């Protein structure tokens, strides 16, 4: 016998898709690539529910100015971050 859904009600909300994570692969002897991991977000009142829904990937194209610019900026950011980390680790407390 079918059972009715307990406390069932109609709801109204908004739904959208977004990139939740970006994965960069930079193999030593291979082609760098990016993958955007997407999720679907549903807002019902003040509550937002998210769930994974898709991936979108691309290999870096050396002939694309946009790809070259992004690759360069990511490398610049990595250099700044590692230099700051290394400088902080090099500081030794005085006794």
N, C-alpha and C positions, 0 to 999 in steps of 0.2 A: 504494500500500500504506500503511495507517495506521501511524503511528509512535507508540509508547507515550510518555507524558509522562516525560521524564527526571527521575529522583529524585522522583517523585510521592509525596506522603504526605498523610494526613488531618491536619487541624489543628482545634483547638478555640479559640474566642475569644469576644469580646464585641463587639457593634456598637451604636452609638447615633448619633443625629442631633443637631446643635448649630448655633447661630448662630455663624459665624466672623467676620462683618463686618456692621456696620449702616451703611447709607447714608442720609443725611438730605438731602433736597432742600428748599430754602427760596427758591423763586422770588419775585422782587420783586412781581410782579402775579399771583401764582397761589397755589394751595393747597399748603401744605407737606406733605411725605410722608416716610415711612420705608420702607426696604426691608431686611429681614433676609436676608442671603445665608447659606444653610445648607450644611453639609458632613456627610457620613457618615464616622464614625470607626470603624475596626475595630482592636481590640487582639488581637494574636496573641503571647502571651507578653509580653516586654518591649517589643515593637515596636507602634507605633500608625501605621496607614496612614489618610490622609484623602483624600477626593475630594469635589468639589462635587456637590450633589444637588438643590437646590431654592432658590427665592426665595419670600419671603413679604412682601407689601407692603400698606401701608395709607395712605390720605390722612388728614391730621389732621381730626378732626371737632370744630368749635368748640363743639358742644353736649355733648361728652363731657368730664367733669371730669378723667378720667385723661389724656386727650389734652392738655387745657389745662395740667395740672400738668407733664407731660413737656416740652411746648413751653417752658413758663416755666423749668424747671430747665435745659434745654439752653441757653437764652439767658443764664441766670445764669452757667453754666459758661463759655460763650464770652466773656462780659464779664470774668470773673475772669482767664481765660487771656490775653486780649488786653491787659488792663491790666498784667499781670505782664510780658508780652513788651515792651510799650511802655516800661515803667519800666526794664527791663534795657537796652534800646536807648538810652535817654536818658542813661544813665550814661556819662560820658566820662572816660577815664583822665587823671590829672593828670601833668604833666611836671615 
